[in-house]
């Protein structure tokens, strides 16, 4: 965590914070989150026996689940497909591409070693995995959910198979969403940036060194923080 | 398409895309082969002797009952529960649990097959054959079909008289290893072995003999009125059973 105490030297230096998520990305995030929360809640009310008994109203709950499920990709699609989606499209590209440092970051994270010394771009390997996983989830859940809902068009065996995959991926989704929320609440400045859009330079220096270097060449300098010589030059003279 | 920000590092392998496609591949394989995988999971779990509300019910493809209810909550059993048989009958009936239990009973072991694809093998059922109840009440002229009403009348079902007279159609008060539980539709539910589970109405409150088939709850949402397993609801051929 790199929260900056007001009045500290870092705070003074970071006047004018960096834009991490523009309004389009933030709105897309929260609308997608709202859909996912609704889907998890209604899905649980259709699936977990205790909740089934508590909530009942199967037709209504199914209807909400299916409608919200169909709406799930819309916030992302509408945000991406338009002139307003420029920054978000660039973020998607960043999330897709892995540099060698990302593998190193992941290797260390898996061994529970500190990752701070591995230079990362705007997103670290964990965030990249999370993004890819959520996108994969969306497509798989839409596919299998469609087979379940329009079952008349599919074979008996596919319907059972789709139900099996839908259930299994729902468990995975809940696990990853819980992990996502855990990371968010334990990293308050990163969390704040999905509300306000902005992060401090001190945060970027610690969590997104290569990105900081990219948007403000020469501003990434933290003596002793980097154990490994980064790919591009470091301004060591501030 | 190029959306590349001028400052964007262009290098790097498209790992994200590979993860997404990998998940799609797994998902597609699961749709195609999932029914056999789910079957294997089911066999493995049944060897553990899963029962009641055990964890097996939460395992995908776990081969246990998914519990459905269309109204809020599972109803509690009233002390003075009475099953009503009325409509086009000569002698309307009101039967308490003790009276039902005193009638000649039939015990069978048959699977429960849901139209959505899940199924539970070898379920023990005990109850009064529906045709005995119809004989007891005596049919009045014009009787051709039955309507079934759940405790609050929201969930309904239907059978033709011929379907209702099949020897193994039960007004069941025992299921699995004991009395039909609240979740499973107790104290009394219907069990129609040859039809999909939605015909086996839970919390059975009233059976009304009528002059024509009135489609039941799910049937109003498009499910088949004649819900033969493997021969309705888009299934054809051998079905699962």
Interface residues (C-beta under 8 A of the other chain):
Chain A: X47 X48 X49 X52 X53 X54 X55 X56 X57 X58 X59 X86 X87 X89 X90 X92 X93 X94 X95 X96 X97 X98 X99 X102 X121 X128 X129 X131 X132 X133 X135 X136 X137 X139 X140 X143 X144 X147 X148 X151 X152 X153 X156 X157 X158 X159 X160 X161 X162 X163 X164 X165 X167 X168 X169 X171 X210 X214 X215
Chain B: X3 X4 X5 X7 X8 X9 X10 X11 X12 X13 X14 X15 X16 X17 X19 X20 X22 X23 X24 X26 X27 X28 X30 X31 X32 X33 X34 X35 X37 X38 X53 X57 X58 X60 X61 X66 X67 X68 X69 X70 X71 X72 X73 X74 X116 X117 X118 X183 X221 X233 X234 X235 X239 X240
